[in-house]
Amino acid sequence: MNYEIDMMGNLCPAPLDALIAANAKAAPGDTFTIAFDCAQATENLPNWCAANGHTVLSLDKTGQAQWRIVIQKG
Amino acid sequence: MALGFVIQRGRFCTVSLVRESLLKRPVALYGVGIIVLIHTVGVHVFAAFGLTSLAEISFQPISAVIGGLLFGVGMIMAGFCPATLWVRSGEGIITAWAGIAAFMLGVEAAKAGFLQLVYDSLREYETTDSYAYQSLGVAPWWLVGTLAAACLAWVTYELTRPKPKPFVMAPNYSGLRHWLFEARWHPALTATLIGLLILLAWPLAELSGRTSGVAFSGPSGNLLAWLTSGKPKLHWGILFVIGVMLGGGVAARGAGEFRWRIGDVNALVRAILGGLAMGLGSAIASGCVIGHCIINASLFLWQGIVAGIAIIIGATITVWLLYRTPPQMRI
């Protein structure tokens, strides 16, 4: 299943914390779609995924200071 | 301005370096090794050639410990350090503006305001030696060499260690625009540029008649004093912190990352309380996390070493208080 996580307006480390929290409940193959606007998260979300064996399916800039990332649990 | 630009584009953040390292989550802490290496070698070479004089900050053990602890608590609480407060206010984050206001107020309240008595008494006791090499009775170069070798070994180890490659966004632009405003900057590149810029700050400040490296807390307080009373006059340091904000703003504008936004109210309250604690702490200890942990410690000033350690201890306690339960138990 896909988890939609809205982190607009939440500064780091809130987006990464939300991902880790959702990841604890999810099964392998589940996906997370996170909308966020903290520029730092463009670094720490992909880095955390790379270090923990999850795949970043896409990372797009959706507007001025806003991004969307889709992650699949490994 | 260049420093603000590099910090924004390079996503450099001392708070996340400290917090994420303590939480054992991936973060390029070795960047600090690169910055310290460039700064400690560079500044001592500059001094040897007469390009700059070295700031002598006297060692006040009580102020270093108490100010450092207070600052460490504040930076984790706020989620910003003074440098990122200035840079990210340039991105249009109102929370950072509120943090700056509280920070400037904290600095001035301690230095010139109603807390001046406390401030003075904490800073009363001074030791005779300012530098670690004076106490050890050795030439500065021994310590410069040891620190540089340790940093070099650490950075080499981290850069040669195999690491998983993080995801890279598909580029929309090419050439200079891509590299300046779009590409993900490698942490080692960011750290090298920051190291060179804080090194260059010494001769540049010297040219304007100030003996000082990069500093945020003193100048931030001075800015508030200048705005409200016209004293002291505008100086290099005040223009520098404004430049950092403008640099962050230009970088964010160019990268399409500028938007006025407030966001989460809790974060706003924490930025104000944390900003206040950082202001009081950095005024008492005479410096912030970059000033002490990076600049003064690599000058081997006792004040920098002791306050730097106190900042890390304060930060560690606060990370434990705020983040010790895993996110799934908190959210």
Interface residues (C-beta under 8 A of the other chain):
Chain A: M8 G9 N10 L11 C12 P13 A14 L16 D17 A18 I20 A21 A24 K25 D37 A39 Q40 T42 E43 N44 P46 N47 W48 C49 A50 A51 V56 L59 D60 K61 G63 Q64 A65 Q66
Chain B: Q8 R11 C13 S16 R19 E20 R25 P26 V27 G79 E91 G92 I93 T95 K163 P164 K165 P166 F167 M169 R184 A252 G256 E257 F258 R259 R261 I262 G263 D264 A267 Y323 P326 P327 Q328 R330 I331
